[in-house]
């Protein structure tokens, strides 16, 4: 019964892809009983040990659910901010990218700064391997979003030409357009570049890129037009605008979801 219901949900969802407005209304109506039930259900209480992370007077957070903040040596990645996180990020106010040792979560081993971030995903801060980590930033000299790669052993920082979304392996990663994302999904984009200057009708030269770290080169893997055509979503640009919101690699690193 459960399998049939799930299949029915998928079939209806696929049919409604051509009518985004109708699909949005149908989704709200269909999920209303579950939201009501959730408000009346009894809450469960879990008791866990808590560890404070961050320097005094600063708010700390890591990022999105798909990433892990620790490396194999127990070093912990984190963001730190003095700005109020209940307000929209200010692209003129940087936050800190810090590494804490496992025995001192209030004394950073290393500190960097970034102005390309949001409260949902941070700067996409993540470990590449046990020595290097990567995060996004804005380069004013190039007037573009970039990635910074930092070595814990040498403290050296290397700038990479495209901002990271998710790693494929230690030598390559996938990238998306954060300026377009700021226009269509502000909670996940960056605002150092004016989102209104993005051509939302451009589908052939925007999408998902692959960046090779060692070779310092990149290529467009899938254009937005390829993605939209494969998904069966309405192509009428007067009705819909398209973006890539988030990428997630499979455990075997052979596929990714979006």
Secondary structure as UniProt FT lines:
FT   HELIX           2..16
FT   TURN            17..18
FT   HELIX           20..40
FT   TURN            56..57
FT   STRAND          59..61
FT   TURN            65..66
FT   TURN            72..73
FT   STRAND          76..81
FT   TURN            85..86
FT   TURN            91..92
FT   STRAND          95..101
FT   TURN            102..103
FT   STRAND          104..114
FT   TURN            119..121
FT   STRAND          126..127
FT   STRAND          132..139
FT   TURN            140..143
FT   STRAND          144..151
FT   TURN            152..154
FT   STRAND          157..160
FT   STRAND          166..169
FT   TURN            170..171
FT   STRAND          172..175
FT   HELIX           178..184
FT   HELIX           186..188
FT   HELIX           195..197
FT   TURN            200..201
FT   STRAND          207..212
FT   TURN            213..216
FT   STRAND          217..223
FT   HELIX           224..231
FT   TURN            237..239
FT   STRAND          248..249
FT   TURN            251..252
FT   STRAND          256..257
//
